Amino acid sequence: MSNIDTTSLDLRRITKLIFLSMVIGVVSGLGAFCFFYLIKLGTNFFLIHLAGYTPPTIDEATGEVIPLYPVLMDHIFTHKSGISWVLALIPMIGGLIAGFIVYTWAPEAEGHGTDAAIESFHEKRGIIRPRVPFIKIIASAITIGSGGSAGREGPIAQIGAGFASYLGTKLGLTDKERRTMLVAGIGGGIGSIFRAPLGGALFAAEVIYTEAEFEYEAIIPAIISSIVGYSVFASIVGWGSLFHTPDFSFRNPIEFVFYFLLAIACAGLGYFYVATFYGMRDRFFKKIPIPPHFKPAIGGGLLGLLALFYPQVLGSGYGWIQLAIYGKLAIGLMLVLAIAKILATSFTISSGGSGGVFAPSLVIGAMLGGAFGGVAHHLFPGVVSNPNAYVIVGMAGFFAGAANTPISTLIMVCELSGNYGLLPPLMLVCTTAFLFLRKLTIYEKQVPTRIDSPAHKGDFIMDVLEGLTVRDAVRIPSEVTLVKENAPLRDIVDLITRSRSSYYPVVDSSGLMTGVFDIHDVRRILTDEILANLVIASDIATEDVITVRPDEDLSSVLRKFSLKDLEELPVVDPVNPRKVIGMISRRDLINAYNQRVTIKQ
């Protein structure tokens, strides 16, 4: 008889999770590349080819923005007659196509995606329909490519989470393991497409909750998935950070006053952002009496009208952030764009369009930070020496507050900008904005803490069980129905009919355990007439026995029950682990828990 080593079982489980995290990372990285490529195709077709509008993009090697801002504005408004109205129609066409695709084949793919993954974690056992990632990637590429004010984070989060869910279901993982893999999928997708492996992994574990809490069991799988996904994506697309920044640094503590005021401004605008985003959805788009298939087209039409005046609101807007970092945008324009981008994002996503809220939030925060820094520098040039640094801090603080993700956001923005010199003000602004906005969030499927999540409804049980031992649940020693290893099947059947147990330890001539069998093992043999006359107890007993000790806490016992979905476990002598001194069942464990809870009440 060999007692199962729970340490080796844990090692196998950990090894499995690491391997699956790596697989999810590979698929997330490839999915991020496909999504990235499809967005480029969509942009080239809808905006550049059909509308003649080239949005500013960042040259990854040099950091140059192409085309430069003055050339772009001249191109839009002095082009041949009628081109502006074509540009206004493109988001409507994209919304119509994306809306038809989403609401025909996968309605849960509408909106910004991350919420759907969060809801799946909390409410749906980590299950996402396999078709959702495919629908999401196509619909989002069309939405963003046609100028929709949306980003990559939501779609890629749902893509990574969707594959992780599919893999977990196919491999028969437990609900807890599938949820862990789902978080790893979110981390792998975001870490890869934003080339922010640490920030993406922490974001996946932090975005689940509104309070400053992490899904800590999933952090390591998410980091592994994010590293692998980032490596795959960057190997194809290119290494380096998303934005190019000068060597920003923080060397004047007095400037903390201005950064604190910026945090308050981020919180105030964040409140307006969330209220507008969901207010437009609930009070306007939901009340339009038409099928949901056509509502993204209405949102696209409104966006197109806004784009006639401010074409900068079209698309993800990373080029405009880079221009703000270089100080090439006027203060007044940045203030207007901060509000206009909120409206554009609400038109696009609140109507049911498909895309993320991370990129628009970065643009809004960057414009707010750039305008704030410009004003502060004008009024106090001796203190605020580099107003462009406020662009970086503003985009971090705004999203940290709106999404309730202060830790992951400040790290992710450092990775996006390739600059850690602003870490102190980033920490101040992100945490302050979070504290001011902690009751409000752009992700409505978040729950406050782990205890509020259905995914962790059993955690309180584990806390109670940790204070109880096997002796609190059953009398030790107690009478146990033992079966001699040479007992024939007819004696075993006779014994079972007179016993109320389901599991039976098998012992040798010295009374020491050599194995165990349950009643189901006997039933399987009874259906075979030949075996029924030949087998003895040692033939049907398994030698790999999971046992418990009298002083072992019940939380550990519960985990052992779950290892192989057992109903009873032998209690063995601590000195001689082959000597059975009792049996403990799941019912005993539940009774002990109920008694302890009753006493506490």
JOFEN-V23276 format. One record per residue. SS is DSSP state (@ for helix, = for strand, . for the rest). PHI is phi in degrees with one decimal (none if undefined). PSI is psi in whole degrees, -180 to 180 (NA if undefined). Layout:
ss phi psi
SS PHI PSI
SS PHI PSI
This chain:
ss phi psi
. none 131
= -120.4 119
= -74.2 134
. -68.1 130
. -84.1 110
@ -65.5 -25
@ -63.6 -42
@ -68.5 -34
@ -65.8 -42
@ -62.9 -39
@ -63.6 -41
@ -65.6 -39
@ -65.8 -43
@ -64.3 -43
@ -60.2 -41
@ -63.3 -45
@ -64.9 -38
@ -64.2 -46
@ -62.6 -45
@ -64.8 -37
@ -62.6 -38
@ -66.8 -41
@ -62.6 -45
@ -62.2 -38
@ -62.4 -42
@ -61.2 -49
@ -66.2 -39
@ -63.8 -41
@ -64.1 -43
@ -67.3 -39
@ -63.6 -39
@ -62.8 -40
@ -65.0 -44
@ -60.3 -43
@ -64.3 -45
@ -57.7 -44
@ -68.8 -41
@ -65.4 -37
@ -62.4 -42
@ -62.9 -42
@ -61.6 -45
@ -62.8 -42
@ -64.2 -44
@ -61.7 -39
@ -76.6 -54
@ -75.8 -54
@ -84.1 -48
@ -78.2 -49
@ -76.3 -51
@ -78.4 -42
. -100.9 -13
. 70.7 24
. -112.4 122
. -106.1 105
. -67.7 149
. -66.9 133
= -125.4 162
= -101.7 126
. -72.7 115
. -61.1 -32
. -79.0 -42
. -106.9 -19
. 82.3 2
. -70.8 141
= -94.0 126
= -124.8 126
. -78.5 161
. -67.6 155
@ -53.2 -51
@ -62.8 -39
@ -64.1 -40
@ -63.7 -47
@ -63.4 -41
@ -63.4 -37
@ -65.1 -39
@ -72.3 -45
@ -98.0 -3
. -118.8 10
. -71.6 172
. -57.5 155
. -55.8 135
. 95.8 -12
@ -67.1 -32
@ -63.8 -39
@ -71.0 -31
@ -63.4 -43
@ -59.4 -37
@ -68.7 -28
@ -82.4 -23
@ -60.1 -47
@ -61.3 -32
@ -66.3 -43
@ -63.7 -44
@ -61.4 -42
@ -63.6 -38
@ -64.0 -45
@ -66.9 -48
@ -64.3 -41
@ -62.4 -42
@ -63.1 -43
@ -64.1 -48
@ -66.0 -53
@ -77.8 -10
@ -85.7 -40
@ -114.6 -25
. -158.5 79
@ -57.0 -27
@ -71.7 -7
@ -84.3 -2
. -72.9 165
= 79.9 -156
. -96.7 12
. 79.5 -51
@ -60.9 -39
@ -59.7 -39
@ -64.4 -40
@ -67.8 -40
@ -63.3 -44
@ -62.8 -40
@ -61.5 -39
@ -63.2 -48
@ -80.1 -41
@ -111.3 -20
. -120.9 24
. 60.2 23
. 78.0 18
. -97.4 129
. -129.0 133
. -59.3 137
@ -57.6 -30
@ -75.3 -19
@ -58.8 -48
@ -57.7 -39
@ -67.9 -44
@ -64.3 -41
@ -63.7 -44
@ -66.2 -38
@ -72.9 -49
@ -64.0 -40
@ -70.1 -38
@ -62.8 -38
@ -68.8 -43
@ -62.0 -52
@ -69.6 -41
@ -63.2 -29
. -90.0 11
. 101.0 2
. -58.8 138
. -80.4 82
. -149.5 169
= -126.5 -175
. -90.1 -20
@ -62.7 -48
@ -62.2 -51
@ -60.3 -45
@ -70.3 -30
@ -63.5 -43
@ -72.3 -31
@ -66.2 -51
@ -63.7 -43
@ -66.3 -38
@ -64.2 -44
@ -66.2 -42
@ -60.2 -42
@ -62.6 -44
@ -61.9 -44
@ -64.4 -44
@ -62.9 -39
@ -68.3 -45
@ -64.0 -35
. -88.7 2
. 69.5 33
. -68.8 157
. -69.0 166
@ -59.2 -40
@ -64.3 -44
@ -65.5 -39
@ -65.4 -39
@ -63.5 -40
@ -62.2 -43
@ -66.0 -35
@ -61.3 -45
@ -63.3 -39
@ -61.6 -37
@ -65.0 -41
@ -61.7 -47
@ -62.5 -41
@ -63.5 -41
@ -67.3 -49
@ -71.2 -41
@ -61.3 -32
@ -80.4 -52
@ -70.6 -24
. -100.3 1
. 49.0 47
. -134.7 75
@ -62.2 -42
@ -73.5 -48
@ -61.5 -40
@ -62.9 -42
@ -65.6 -45
@ -68.5 -35
@ -60.6 -43
@ -61.0 -38
@ -82.1 -23
@ -93.5 -31
. -70.7 -10
. -65.9 -29
= -125.1 156
. -86.7 -30
. -81.0 172
. -76.6 76
. -141.5 151
. -119.6 153
. -83.3 81
@ -67.0 -27
@ -64.5 -23
@ -97.6 -1
@ -64.5 -47
@ -64.8 -50
@ -57.3 -38
@ -66.4 -38
@ -64.7 -44
@ -61.8 -48
@ -61.5 -41
@ -66.9 -42
@ -61.4 -47
@ -65.4 -46
@ -61.0 -43
@ -60.4 -43
@ -64.4 -42
@ -65.1 -49
@ -64.7 -48
@ -67.5 -30
@ -63.7 -29
@ -91.5 -48
@ -87.6 -35
. 131.8 148
. -86.8 176
. 103.0 174
. -89.8 163
. -68.1 -41
. -110.9 152
. -105.6 127
. -128.7 150
. -64.8 178
. -81.5 72
. -66.8 145
. -148.8 162
. -118.6 117
. -136.7 8
. -128.2 102
@ -58.2 -27
@ -61.7 -26
@ -67.4 -14
@ -58.3 -30
@ -61.0 -44
@ -72.0 -36
@ -66.8 -35
@ -64.7 -42
@ -64.7 -36
@ -62.9 -39
@ -61.2 -41
@ -64.7 -41
@ -63.7 -40
@ -61.9 -42
@ -65.3 -42
@ -63.8 -46
@ -70.3 -32
@ -62.6 -40
@ -61.0 -44
@ -63.6 -39
@ -61.0 -53
@ -65.0 -43
@ -63.5 -40
@ -69.2 -44
@ -58.6 -52
@ -84.7 -27
@ -65.3 -41
@ -66.3 -37
@ -66.7 -49
@ -79.9 -34
@ -99.8 -12
. -122.9 -67
@ -66.3 -39
@ -66.8 -24
@ -90.8 -4
. -75.2 121
. -81.3 61
. -135.9 161
. -57.6 147
@ -63.0 -19
@ -56.3 -31
@ -99.7 -9
@ -67.7 -37
@ -60.2 -28
@ -68.5 -37
@ -64.6 -45
@ -60.5 -41
@ -64.0 -37
@ -64.0 -43
@ -64.4 -39
@ -62.3 -42
@ -61.0 -40
@ -63.5 -42
@ -64.1 -36
@ -68.2 -21
@ -61.3 -32
@ -97.7 -36
. -135.1 82
@ -65.6 -11
@ -65.1 -16
@ -79.9 -10
. -74.3 142
. 73.2 -168
. -69.3 -38
. 89.5 18
@ -63.8 -34
@ -60.8 -38
@ -69.3 -35
@ -62.0 -44
@ -62.5 -40
@ -64.0 -38
@ -65.7 -39
@ -62.0 -37
. -79.1 -5
. 75.5 30
. -100.1 6
. -113.0 141
. -72.2 153
@ -60.7 -46
@ -61.9 -41
@ -64.3 -41
@ -63.9 -39
@ -62.7 -44
@ -65.1 -42
@ -66.2 -32
@ -60.2 -42
@ -76.2 -43
@ -61.8 -36
@ -69.0 -33
@ -62.7 -46
@ -64.6 -43
@ -62.6 -42
@ -67.0 -39
@ -66.2 -41
@ -58.6 -43
@ -74.2 -52
@ -94.5 -38
. -65.1 -22
. -79.6 -7
. 108.4 3
. -64.8 163
= -107.8 121
. 169.1 170
= -94.7 168
. -107.5 -5
@ -66.9 -53
@ -60.8 -48
@ -58.9 -37
@ -65.1 -38
@ -62.5 -42
@ -63.6 -46
@ -60.0 -49
@ -64.5 -38
@ -65.2 -43
@ -65.8 -41
@ -63.2 -47
@ -63.1 -41
@ -63.7 -43
@ -66.5 -43
@ -62.4 -46
@ -62.9 -38
@ -63.7 -44
@ -66.2 -45
@ -62.6 -39
@ -67.1 -37
@ -66.0 -39
@ -84.4 -36
. -132.7 68
. -64.1 -24
. -75.0 -22
. -99.6 -51
. -93.8 90
. -85.3 -24
. -131.5 88
. -65.2 -23
. -68.4 -22
@ -63.5 -27
@ -69.0 -19
@ -62.9 -47
@ -64.7 -48
@ -67.2 -37
@ -64.9 -43
@ -69.2 -30
@ -71.6 -48
@ -64.0 -38
@ -65.0 -48
@ -71.7 -36
@ -58.5 -40
@ -73.6 -45
@ -68.4 -31
@ -103.5 -5
. 57.6 44
. -131.8 68
@ -69.0 -41
@ -71.0 -53
@ -66.3 -35
@ -67.0 -44
@ -65.8 -34
@ -71.9 -42
@ -64.2 -40
@ -67.5 -35
@ -61.0 -41
@ -71.1 -38
@ -62.8 -36
@ -94.3 -12
. 64.6 28
. -139.4 119
. -106.8 7
. -70.1 -18
. -101.9 19
@ -58.4 -44
@ -58.4 -52
@ -66.3 -31
@ -61.1 -43
@ -62.5 -44
@ -63.4 -51
@ -68.9 -43
@ -64.0 -46
@ -70.5 -38
@ -66.4 -46
@ -61.9 -38
@ -62.2 -45
@ -63.9 -36
@ -74.1 -27
@ -114.3 16
. -64.4 -20
. -91.5 0
. -129.3 143
. -153.1 150
. -78.0 -16
. -104.8 95
. -72.9 -13
. -87.7 -3
. -63.0 152
= -117.6 158
. -59.7 -56
. -140.8 178
@ -59.1 -38
@ -68.5 -19
@ -87.8 -7
. -92.4 132
@ -58.0 -23
@ -66.8 -20
@ -121.3 27
. -64.2 -21
. -90.7 -3
@ -65.2 -36
@ -64.0 -37
@ -59.7 -44
@ -62.5 -39
@ -61.2 -42
@ -67.2 -44
@ -65.9 -27
. -63.8 -21
. -91.6 3
. -119.6 152
= -117.3 174
@ -58.3 -37
@ -62.4 -27
@ -76.0 -17
@ -101.4 -34
. -138.3 157
. -79.3 128
. -125.7 128
. -76.9 162
. -141.9 166
. -71.6 133
. -126.9 137
. -80.5 106
= -102.3 147
= -119.8 128
= -69.5 143
. -66.8 -18
. -101.0 12
. -68.9 130
= -72.3 165
@ -60.2 -37
@ -64.0 -35
@ -70.6 -35
@ -64.5 -44
@ -62.8 -42
@ -62.4 -40
@ -65.7 -41
@ -63.9 -40
@ -65.1 -23
. -99.8 0
. -114.9 153
. -100.5 3
. -80.4 163
. -113.2 -21
= -120.5 140
= -132.4 115
= -68.4 139
= -104.0 131
= -123.0 157
. -88.7 -169
. -65.7 -21
. -90.0 1
. 81.0 15
. -98.9 141
= -68.7 134
= -116.5 -11
= 177.9 -173
= -152.9 149
= -138.7 161
= -117.6 174
@ -63.4 -28
@ -69.3 -32
@ -62.3 -39
@ -68.7 -41
@ -62.5 -38
@ -63.5 -36
@ -75.5 -34
@ -61.2 -23
. -77.9 -12
. -107.3 107
@ -63.4 -35
@ -69.4 -49
@ -65.3 -33
@ -57.8 -27
. -95.2 -3
. -116.7 -33
. -75.9 154
= -122.6 177
@ -59.3 -41
@ -66.2 -22
@ -73.1 -32
@ -99.7 -8
. -83.2 145
= -92.3 139
. -85.1 -16
= -87.5 94
= -108.8 129
. -91.2 123
= -121.9 167
= -131.3 161
= -106.3 158
. -61.1 -30
. -95.3 7
. -76.9 138
= -73.0 151
@ -70.3 -21
@ -66.5 -39
@ -66.0 -38
@ -63.9 -41
@ -62.5 -41
@ -62.4 -37
@ -68.6 -37
@ -57.9 -39
@ -77.8 -20
@ -56.6 -45
. -128.0 22
. 55.1 53
. -92.7 159
. -107.9 -26
= -139.7 150
= -134.3 142
= -72.2 140
= -99.0 124
= -113.6 159
. -65.9 129
. -59.7 -30
. -78.6 -40
. -124.3 96
. -67.7 0
. -100.3 -2
. -98.1 114
= -83.5 126
= -118.6 4
= 172.9 175
= -133.1 143
= -125.4 136
= -113.1 167
@ -59.0 -37
@ -62.4 -41
@ -60.3 -42
@ -63.8 -44
@ -64.3 -41
@ -62.4 -42
@ -63.7 -40
@ -63.0 -48
@ -61.1 -40
@ -64.7 -42
@ -65.7 -43
@ -64.0 -40
@ -63.1 -42
@ -63.4 -42
@ -64.0 -34
. -74.5 NA
